[in-house]
């Protein structure tokens, strides 16, 4: 049993060995989503000032994605 605990679960218990770049991946995802969220907030504020929030809210989102 000691040999099995030494061999296999060592790289399963230790997440840093199994997923070496998980921290970097998570931080990158966080930065990306935060940037997207801030852009969306700015867009929504800009649109609400232009009074175009009647029915084009769901259609104006995908067109802004490419920019």
PDB file of N, CA, C and O in Angstrom, chain B, residues numbered from 101:
ATOM      1  N   UNK B 101       0.830  -1.202   0.000  1.00  0.00           N
ATOM      2  CA  UNK B 101       0.000   0.000   0.000  1.00  0.00           C
ATOM      3  C   UNK B 101       0.871   1.261   0.000  1.00  0.00           C
ATOM      4  O   UNK B 101       0.536   2.270  -0.619  1.00  0.00           O
ATOM      5  N   UNK B 102       1.996   1.170   0.712  1.00  0.00           N
ATOM      6  CA  UNK B 102       2.868   2.343   0.766  1.00  0.00           C
ATOM      7  C   UNK B 102       3.433   2.650  -0.621  1.00  0.00           C
ATOM      8  O   UNK B 102       3.593   3.815  -0.985  1.00  0.00           O
ATOM      9  N   UNK B 103       3.732   1.608  -1.391  1.00  0.00           N
ATOM     10  CA  UNK B 103       4.297   1.826  -2.717  1.00  0.00           C
ATOM     11  C   UNK B 103       3.254   2.485  -3.630  1.00  0.00           C
ATOM     12  O   UNK B 103       3.587   3.356  -4.434  1.00  0.00           O
ATOM     13  N   UNK B 104       2.001   2.067  -3.501  1.00  0.00           N
ATOM     14  CA  UNK B 104       0.956   2.653  -4.340  1.00  0.00           C
ATOM     15  C   UNK B 104       0.738   4.117  -3.979  1.00  0.00           C
ATOM     16  O   UNK B 104       0.493   4.952  -4.850  1.00  0.00           O
ATOM     17  N   UNK B 105       0.829   4.418  -2.687  1.00  0.00           N
ATOM     18  CA  UNK B 105       0.650   5.812  -2.279  1.00  0.00           C
ATOM     19  C   UNK B 105       1.823   6.658  -2.751  1.00  0.00           C
ATOM     20  O   UNK B 105       1.669   7.850  -3.021  1.00  0.00           O
ATOM     21  N   UNK B 106       3.005   6.035  -2.852  1.00  0.00           N
ATOM     22  CA  UNK B 106       4.169   6.783  -3.313  1.00  0.00           C
ATOM     23  C   UNK B 106       4.086   7.036  -4.821  1.00  0.00           C
ATOM     24  O   UNK B 106       4.374   8.136  -5.293  1.00  0.00           O
ATOM     25  N   UNK B 107       3.686   5.996  -5.573  1.00  0.00           N
ATOM     26  CA  UNK B 107       3.771   6.107  -7.031  1.00  0.00           C
ATOM     27  C   UNK B 107       2.637   6.943  -7.633  1.00  0.00           C
ATOM     28  O   UNK B 107       2.869   8.049  -8.122  1.00  0.00           O
ATOM     29  N   UNK B 108       1.417   6.412  -7.596  1.00  0.00           N
ATOM     30  CA  UNK B 108       0.384   7.049  -8.393  1.00  0.00           C
ATOM     31  C   UNK B 108      -0.191   8.337  -7.796  1.00  0.00           C
ATOM     32  O   UNK B 108      -0.151   9.369  -8.465  1.00  0.00           O
ATOM     33  N   UNK B 109      -0.721   8.324  -6.571  1.00  0.00           N
ATOM     34  CA  UNK B 109      -1.472   9.510  -6.141  1.00  0.00           C
ATOM     35  C   UNK B 109      -0.592  10.733  -5.913  1.00  0.00           C
ATOM     36  O   UNK B 109      -1.108  11.814  -5.628  1.00  0.00           O
ATOM     37  N   UNK B 110       0.718  10.587  -6.033  1.00  0.00           N
ATOM     38  CA  UNK B 110       1.587  11.733  -5.770  1.00  0.00           C
ATOM     39  C   UNK B 110       1.316  12.852  -6.775  1.00  0.00           C
ATOM     40  O   UNK B 110       1.298  14.026  -6.404  1.00  0.00           O
ATOM     41  N   UNK B 111       1.107  12.497  -8.045  1.00  0.00           N
ATOM     42  CA  UNK B 111       0.878  13.536  -9.040  1.00  0.00           C
ATOM     43  C   UNK B 111      -0.611  13.839  -9.194  1.00  0.00           C
ATOM     44  O   UNK B 111      -0.991  14.737  -9.945  1.00  0.00           O
ATOM     45  N   UNK B 112      -1.456  13.084  -8.477  1.00  0.00           N
ATOM     46  CA  UNK B 112      -2.886  13.397  -8.482  1.00  0.00           C
ATOM     47  C   UNK B 112      -3.215  14.307  -7.299  1.00  0.00           C
ATOM     48  O   UNK B 112      -3.991  15.254  -7.429  1.00  0.00           O
ATOM     49  N   UNK B 113      -2.618  14.009  -6.144  1.00  0.00           N
ATOM     50  CA  UNK B 113      -2.831  14.865  -4.976  1.00  0.00           C
ATOM     51  C   UNK B 113      -2.180  16.228  -5.189  1.00  0.00           C
ATOM     52  O   UNK B 113      -2.763  17.261  -4.860  1.00  0.00           O
ATOM     53  N   UNK B 114      -0.983  16.225  -5.735  1.00  0.00           N
ATOM     54  CA  UNK B 114      -0.273  17.469  -5.963  1.00  0.00           C
ATOM     55  C   UNK B 114      -0.766  18.099  -7.265  1.00  0.00           C
ATOM     56  O   UNK B 114      -0.364  17.688  -8.353  1.00  0.00           O
ATOM     57  N   UNK B 115      -1.627  19.085  -7.146  1.00  0.00           N
ATOM     58  CA  UNK B 115      -2.217  19.682  -8.334  1.00  0.00           C
ATOM     59  C   UNK B 115      -1.218  20.452  -9.170  1.00  0.00           C
ATOM     60  O   UNK B 115      -1.418  20.625 -10.372  1.00  0.00           O
ATOM     61  N   UNK B 116      -0.136  20.920  -8.546  1.00  0.00           N
ATOM     62  CA  UNK B 116       0.842  21.718  -9.287  1.00  0.00           C
ATOM     63  C   UNK B 116       1.604  20.853 -10.287  1.00  0.00           C
ATOM     64  O   UNK B 116       2.105  21.358 -11.291  1.00  0.00           O
ATOM     65  N   UNK B 117       1.691  19.546 -10.013  1.00  0.00           N
ATOM     66  CA  UNK B 117       2.372  18.655 -10.952  1.00  0.00           C
ATOM     67  C   UNK B 117       1.402  18.233 -12.050  1.00  0.00           C
ATOM     68  O   UNK B 117       1.774  18.137 -13.220  1.00  0.00           O
ATOM     69  N   UNK B 118       0.150  17.981 -11.659  1.00  0.00           N
ATOM     70  CA  UNK B 118      -0.834  17.534 -12.635  1.00  0.00           C
ATOM     71  C   UNK B 118      -1.232  18.678 -13.570  1.00  0.00           C
ATOM     72  O   UNK B 118      -1.327  18.494 -14.784  1.00  0.00           O
ATOM     73  N   UNK B 119      -1.462  19.857 -12.992  1.00  0.00           N
ATOM     74  CA  UNK B 119      -1.761  21.047 -13.782  1.00  0.00           C
ATOM     75  C   UNK B 119      -0.694  22.103 -13.490  1.00  0.00           C
ATOM     76  O   UNK B 119      -0.859  22.908 -12.573  1.00  0.00           O
ATOM     77  N   UNK B 120       0.387  22.107 -14.252  1.00  0.00           N
ATOM     78  CA  UNK B 120       1.497  23.013 -13.931  1.00  0.00           C
ATOM     79  C   UNK B 120       1.128  24.484 -14.133  1.00  0.00           C
ATOM     80  O   UNK B 120       1.575  25.349 -13.380  1.00  0.00           O
ATOM     81  N   UNK B 121       0.316  24.759 -15.146  1.00  0.00           N
ATOM     82  CA  UNK B 121       0.043  26.159 -15.473  1.00  0.00           C
ATOM     83  C   UNK B 121      -1.380  26.556 -15.087  1.00  0.00           C
ATOM     84  O   UNK B 121      -1.976  27.435 -15.708  1.00  0.00           O
ATOM     85  N   UNK B 122      -1.919  25.902 -14.058  1.00  0.00           N
ATOM     86  CA  UNK B 122      -3.298  26.195 -13.683  1.00  0.00           C
ATOM     87  C   UNK B 122      -3.403  27.595 -13.092  1.00  0.00           C
ATOM     88  O   UNK B 122      -4.377  28.306 -13.342  1.00  0.00           O
ATOM     89  N   UNK B 123      -2.409  27.991 -12.311  1.00  0.00           N
ATOM     90  CA  UNK B 123      -2.432  29.331 -11.726  1.00  0.00           C
ATOM     91  C   UNK B 123      -2.345  30.397 -12.806  1.00  0.00           C
ATOM     92  O   UNK B 123      -3.103  31.367 -12.798  1.00  0.00           O
ATOM     93  N   UNK B 124      -1.421  30.210 -13.727  1.00  0.00           N
ATOM     94  CA  UNK B 124      -1.269  31.180 -14.809  1.00  0.00           C
ATOM     95  C   UNK B 124      -2.526  31.204 -15.677  1.00  0.00           C
ATOM     96  O   UNK B 124      -2.955  32.263 -16.136  1.00  0.00           O
ATOM     97  N   UNK B 125      -3.107  30.029 -15.896  1.00  0.00           N
ATOM     98  CA  UNK B 125      -4.322  29.936 -16.702  1.00  0.00           C
ATOM     99  C   UNK B 125      -5.462  30.687 -16.033  1.00  0.00           C
ATOM    100  O   UNK B 125      -6.180  31.451 -16.678  1.00  0.00           O
ATOM    101  N   UNK B 126      -5.625  30.456 -14.709  1.00  0.00           N
ATOM    102  CA  UNK B 126      -6.704  31.113 -13.984  1.00  0.00           C
ATOM    103  C   UNK B 126      -6.529  32.625 -13.971  1.00  0.00           C
ATOM    104  O   UNK B 126      -7.493  33.366 -14.161  1.00  0.00           O
ATOM    105  N   UNK B 127      -5.315  33.079 -13.749  1.00  0.00           N
ATOM    106  CA  UNK B 127      -5.083  34.522 -13.700  1.00  0.00           C
ATOM    107  C   UNK B 127      -5.319  35.147 -15.073  1.00  0.00           C
ATOM    108  O   UNK B 127      -5.839  36.259 -15.171  1.00  0.00           O
ATOM    109  N   UNK B 128      -4.937  34.430 -16.135  1.00  0.00           N
ATOM    110  CA  UNK B 128      -5.161  34.947 -17.483  1.00  0.00           C
ATOM    111  C   UNK B 128      -6.655  35.032 -17.777  1.00  0.00           C
ATOM    112  O   UNK B 128      -7.129  36.022 -18.334  1.00  0.00           O
ATOM    113  N   UNK B 129      -7.392  33.990 -17.399  1.00  0.00           N
ATOM    114  CA  UNK B 129      -8.843  33.998 -17.586  1.00  0.00           C
ATOM    115  C   UNK B 129      -9.465  35.149 -16.805  1.00  0.00           C
ATOM    116  O   UNK B 129     -10.361  35.837 -17.295  1.00  0.00           O
ATOM    117  N   UNK B 130      -8.975  35.348 -15.572  1.00  0.00           N
ATOM    118  CA  UNK B 130      -9.520  36.425 -14.737  1.00  0.00           C
ATOM    119  C   UNK B 130      -9.263  37.786 -15.375  1.00  0.00           C
ATOM    120  O   UNK B 130     -10.162  38.624 -15.448  1.00  0.00           O
ATOM    121  N   UNK B 131      -8.038  37.999 -15.833  1.00  0.00           N
ATOM    122  CA  UNK B 131      -7.704  39.272 -16.466  1.00  0.00           C
ATOM    123  C   UNK B 131      -8.565  39.494 -17.711  1.00  0.00           C
ATOM    124  O   UNK B 131      -9.080  40.589 -17.935  1.00  0.00           O
ATOM    125  N   UNK B 132      -8.713  38.432 -18.522  1.00  0.00           N
ATOM    126  CA  UNK B 132      -9.481  38.551 -19.766  1.00  0.00           C
ATOM    127  C   UNK B 132     -10.940  38.883 -19.481  1.00  0.00           C
ATOM    128  O   UNK B 132     -11.517  39.781 -20.096  1.00  0.00           O
ATOM    129  N   UNK B 133     -11.535  38.139 -18.529  1.00  0.00           N
ATOM    130  CA  UNK B 133     -12.952  38.357 -18.230  1.00  0.00           C
ATOM    131  C   UNK B 133     -13.161  39.724 -17.591  1.00  0.00           C
ATOM    132  O   UNK B 133     -14.183  40.371 -17.820  1.00  0.00           O
ATOM    133  N   UNK B 134     -12.182  40.166 -16.782  1.00  0.00           N
ATOM    134  CA  UNK B 134     -12.321  41.479 -16.152  1.00  0.00           C
ATOM    135  C   UNK B 134     -12.272  42.575 -17.212  1.00  0.00           C
ATOM    136  O   UNK B 134     -12.995  43.567 -17.123  1.00  0.00           O
ATOM    137  N   UNK B 135     -11.417  42.390 -18.213  1.00  0.00           N
ATOM    138  CA  UNK B 135     -11.322  43.373 -19.280  1.00  0.00           C
ATOM    139  C   UNK B 135     -12.624  43.400 -20.086  1.00  0.00           C
ATOM    140  O   UNK B 135     -13.146  44.463 -20.420  1.00  0.00           O
ATOM    141  N   UNK B 136     -13.130  42.200 -20.389  1.00  0.00           N
ATOM    142  CA  UNK B 136     -14.372  42.105 -21.141  1.00  0.00           C
ATOM    143  C   UNK B 136     -15.522  42.737 -20.359  1.00  0.00           C
ATOM    144  O   UNK B 136     -16.374  43.419 -20.927  1.00  0.00           O
ATOM    145  N   UNK B 137     -15.532  42.497 -19.043  1.00  0.00           N
ATOM    146  CA  UNK B 137     -16.605  43.033 -18.211  1.00  0.00           C
ATOM    147  C   UNK B 137     -16.559  44.558 -18.175  1.00  0.00           C
ATOM    148  O   UNK B 137     -17.592  45.220 -18.269  1.00  0.00           O
ATOM    149  N   UNK B 138     -15.352  45.109 -18.038  1.00  0.00           N
ATOM    150  CA  UNK B 138     -15.221  46.564 -18.010  1.00  0.00           C
ATOM    151  C   UNK B 138     -15.642  47.167 -19.344  1.00  0.00           C
ATOM    152  O   UNK B 138     -16.277  48.220 -19.387  1.00  0.00           O
ATOM    153  N   UNK B 139     -15.280  46.484 -20.442  1.00  0.00           N
ATOM    154  CA  UNK B 139     -15.683  46.966 -21.761  1.00  0.00           C
ATOM    155  C   UNK B 139     -17.197  46.938 -21.903  1.00  0.00           C
ATOM    156  O   UNK B 139     -17.799  47.870 -22.436  1.00  0.00           O
ATOM    157  N   UNK B 140     -17.803  45.867 -21.423  1.00  0.00           N
ATOM    158  CA  UNK B 140     -19.257  45.738 -21.515  1.00  0.00           C
ATOM    159  C   UNK B 140     -19.940  46.799 -20.663  1.00  0.00           C
ATOM    160  O   UNK B 140     -20.954  47.366 -21.070  1.00  0.00           O
ATOM    161  N   UNK B 141     -19.389  47.067 -19.485  1.00  0.00           N
ATOM    162  CA  UNK B 141     -19.957  48.096 -18.621  1.00  0.00           C
ATOM    163  C   UNK B 141     -19.881  49.463 -19.305  1.00  0.00           C
ATOM    164  O   UNK B 141     -20.842  50.231 -19.280  1.00  0.00           O
ATOM    165  N   UNK B 142     -18.735  49.756 -19.912  1.00  0.00           N
ATOM    166  CA  UNK B 142     -18.566  51.027 -20.604  1.00  0.00           C
ATOM    167  C   UNK B 142     -19.546  51.116 -21.776  1.00  0.00           C
ATOM    168  O   UNK B 142     -20.149  52.161 -22.020  1.00  0.00           O
ATOM    169  N   UNK B 143     -19.691  50.001 -22.495  1.00  0.00           N
ATOM    170  CA  UNK B 143     -20.612  49.966 -23.631  1.00  0.00           C
ATOM    171  C   UNK B 143     -22.045  50.207 -23.184  1.00  0.00           C
ATOM    172  O   UNK B 143     -22.770  50.997 -23.790  1.00  0.00           O
ATOM    173  N   UNK B 144     -22.448  49.525 -22.123  1.00  0.00           N
ATOM    174  CA  UNK B 144     -23.821  49.661 -21.637  1.00  0.00           C
ATOM    175  C   UNK B 144     -24.079  51.097 -21.192  1.00  0.00           C
ATOM    176  O   UNK B 144     -25.154  51.642 -21.439  1.00  0.00           O
ATOM    177  N   UNK B 145     -23.107  51.701 -20.544  1.00  0.00           N
ATOM    178  CA  UNK B 145     -23.268  53.083 -20.096  1.00  0.00           C
ATOM    179  C   UNK B 145     -23.371  54.019 -21.296  1.00  0.00           C
ATOM    180  O   UNK B 145     -24.185  54.943 -21.308  1.00  0.00           O
ATOM    181  N   UNK B 146     -22.540  53.771 -22.298  1.00  0.00           N
ATOM    182  CA  UNK B 146     -22.547  54.599 -23.498  1.00  0.00           C
ATOM    183  C   UNK B 146     -23.873  54.458 -24.239  1.00  0.00           C
ATOM    184  O   UNK B 146     -24.435  55.441 -24.722  1.00  0.00           O
ATOM    185  N   UNK B 147     -24.366  53.220 -24.322  1.00  0.00           N
ATOM    186  CA  UNK B 147     -25.632  52.974 -25.010  1.00  0.00           C
ATOM    187  C   UNK B 147     -26.794  53.598 -24.255  1.00  0.00           C
ATOM    188  O   UNK B 147     -27.713  54.138 -24.869  1.00  0.00           O
ATOM    189  N   UNK B 148     -26.762  53.528 -22.918  1.00  0.00           N
ATOM    190  CA  UNK B 148     -27.872  54.072 -22.142  1.00  0.00           C
ATOM    191  C   UNK B 148     -27.896  55.594 -22.254  1.00  0.00           C
ATOM    192  O   UNK B 148     -28.956  56.209 -22.135  1.00  0.00           O
ATOM    193  N   UNK B 149     -26.740  56.201 -22.479  1.00  0.00           N
ATOM    194  CA  UNK B 149     -26.713  57.648 -22.665  1.00  0.00           C
ATOM    195  C   UNK B 149     -27.287  58.024 -24.024  1.00  0.00           C
ATOM    196  O   UNK B 149     -27.863  59.100 -24.184  1.00  0.00           O
ATOM    197  N   UNK B 150     -27.129  57.137 -25.002  1.00  0.00           N
ATOM    198  CA  UNK B 150     -27.638  57.415 -26.340  1.00  0.00           C
ATOM    199  C   UNK B 150     -29.108  57.033 -26.465  1.00  0.00           C
ATOM    200  O   UNK B 150     -29.724  57.233 -27.512  1.00  0.00           O
ATOM    201  N   UNK B 151     -29.668  56.480 -25.384  1.00  0.00           N
ATOM    202  CA  UNK B 151     -31.090  56.118 -25.344  1.00  0.00           C
ATOM    203  C   UNK B 151     -31.439  55.082 -26.421  1.00  0.00           C
ATOM    204  O   UNK B 151     -32.511  55.145 -27.023  1.00  0.00           O
ATOM    205  N   UNK B 152     -30.530  54.131 -26.660  1.00  0.00           N
ATOM    206  CA  UNK B 152     -30.793  53.090 -27.651  1.00  0.00           C
ATOM    207  C   UNK B 152     -31.072  51.759 -26.968  1.00  0.00           C
ATOM    208  O   UNK B 152     -30.841  50.700 -27.550  1.00  0.00           O
ATOM    209  N   UNK B 153     -31.568  51.809 -25.735  1.00  0.00           N
ATOM    210  CA  UNK B 153     -31.741  50.574 -24.968  1.00  0.00           C
ATOM    211  C   UNK B 153     -33.160  50.035 -25.104  1.00  0.00           C
ATOM    212  O   UNK B 153     -33.620  49.295 -24.235  1.00  0.00           O
ATOM    213  N   UNK B 154     -33.860  50.394 -26.177  1.00  0.00           N
ATOM    214  CA  UNK B 154     -35.250  49.970 -26.313  1.00  0.00           C
ATOM    215  C   UNK B 154     -35.340  48.478 -26.627  1.00  0.00           C
ATOM    216  O   UNK B 154     -35.878  47.710 -25.830  1.00  0.00           O
ATOM    217  N   UNK B 155     -34.817  48.062 -27.787  1.00  0.00           N
ATOM    218  CA  UNK B 155     -34.943  46.648 -28.137  1.00  0.00           C
ATOM    219  C   UNK B 155     -33.693  46.093 -28.785  1.00  0.00           C
ATOM    220  O   UNK B 155     -33.654  44.923 -29.164  1.00  0.00           O
ATOM    221  N   UNK B 156     -32.665  46.930 -28.917  1.00  0.00           N
ATOM    222  CA  UNK B 156     -31.461  46.493 -29.626  1.00  0.00           C
ATOM    223  C   UNK B 156     -30.380  46.039 -28.663  1.00  0.00           C
ATOM    224  O   UNK B 156     -29.204  45.989 -29.024  1.00  0.00           O
ATOM    225  N   UNK B 157     -30.768  45.709 -27.442  1.00  0.00           N
ATOM    226  CA  UNK B 157     -29.749  45.358 -26.450  1.00  0.00           C
ATOM    227  C   UNK B 157     -29.121  44.001 -26.763  1.00  0.00           C
ATOM    228  O   UNK B 157     -27.906  43.837 -26.655  1.00  0.00           O
ATOM    229  N   UNK B 158     -29.944  43.035 -27.150  1.00  0.00           N
ATOM    230  CA  UNK B 158     -29.408  41.692 -27.391  1.00  0.00           C
ATOM    231  C   UNK B 158     -28.693  41.614 -28.740  1.00  0.00           C
ATOM    232  O   UNK B 158     -27.884  40.714 -28.962  1.00  0.00           O
ATOM    233  N   UNK B 159     -28.985  42.540 -29.627  1.00  0.00           N
ATOM    234  CA  UNK B 159     -28.384  42.480 -30.961  1.00  0.00           C
ATOM    235  C   UNK B 159     -27.111  43.309 -31.058  1.00  0.00           C
ATOM    236  O   UNK B 159     -26.296  43.083 -31.952  1.00  0.00           O
ATOM    237  N   UNK B 160     -26.928  44.268 -30.152  1.00  0.00           N
ATOM    238  CA  UNK B 160     -25.749  45.126 -30.241  1.00  0.00           C
ATOM    239  C   UNK B 160     -24.556  44.511 -29.531  1.00  0.00           C
ATOM    240  O   UNK B 160     -23.446  45.032 -29.643  1.00  0.00           O
ATOM    241  N   UNK B 161     -24.754  43.412 -28.801  1.00  0.00           N
ATOM    242  CA  UNK B 161     -23.627  42.793 -28.108  1.00  0.00           C
ATOM    243  C   UNK B 161     -22.687  42.029 -29.040  1.00  0.00           C
ATOM    244  O   UNK B 161     -21.479  42.260 -28.984  1.00  0.00           O
ATOM    245  N   UNK B 162     -23.186  41.127 -29.900  1.00  0.00           N
ATOM    246  CA  UNK B 162     -22.256  40.343 -30.735  1.00  0.00           C
ATOM    247  C   UNK B 162     -21.488  41.214 -31.733  1.00  0.00           C
ATOM    248  O   UNK B 162     -20.352  40.892 -32.081  1.00  0.00           O
ATOM    249  N   UNK B 163     -22.082  42.291 -32.188  1.00  0.00           N
ATOM    250  CA  UNK B 163     -21.387  43.123 -33.166  1.00  0.00           C
ATOM    251  C   UNK B 163     -20.192  43.819 -32.526  1.00  0.00           C
ATOM    252  O   UNK B 163     -19.220  44.133 -33.214  1.00  0.00           O
ATOM    253  N   UNK B 164     -20.250  44.064 -31.228  1.00  0.00           N
ATOM    254  CA  UNK B 164     -19.164  44.746 -30.518  1.00  0.00           C
ATOM    255  C   UNK B 164     -18.049  43.772 -30.143  1.00  0.00           C
ATOM    256  O   UNK B 164     -16.943  44.192 -29.804  1.00  0.00           O
ATOM    257  N   UNK B 165     -18.340  42.471 -30.204  1.00  0.00           N
ATOM    258  CA  UNK B 165     -17.363  41.468 -29.774  1.00  0.00           C
ATOM    259  C   UNK B 165     -16.089  41.509 -30.629  1.00  0.00           C
ATOM    260  O   UNK B 165     -14.989  41.315 -30.113  1.00  0.00           O
ATOM    261  N   UNK B 166     -16.237  41.760 -31.925  1.00  0.00           N
ATOM    262  CA  UNK B 166     -15.087  41.669 -32.818  1.00  0.00           C
ATOM    263  C   UNK B 166     -14.107  42.809 -32.585  1.00  0.00           C
ATOM    264  O   UNK B 166     -12.913  42.660 -32.846  1.00  0.00           O
ATOM    265  N   UNK B 167     -14.593  43.939 -32.099  1.00  0.00           N
ATOM    266  CA  UNK B 167     -13.713  45.096 -31.898  1.00  0.00           C
ATOM    267  C   UNK B 167     -12.773  44.865 -30.726  1.00  0.00           C
ATOM    268  O   UNK B 167     -11.959  45.732 -30.408  1.00  0.00           O
TER     269      UNK B 167
END
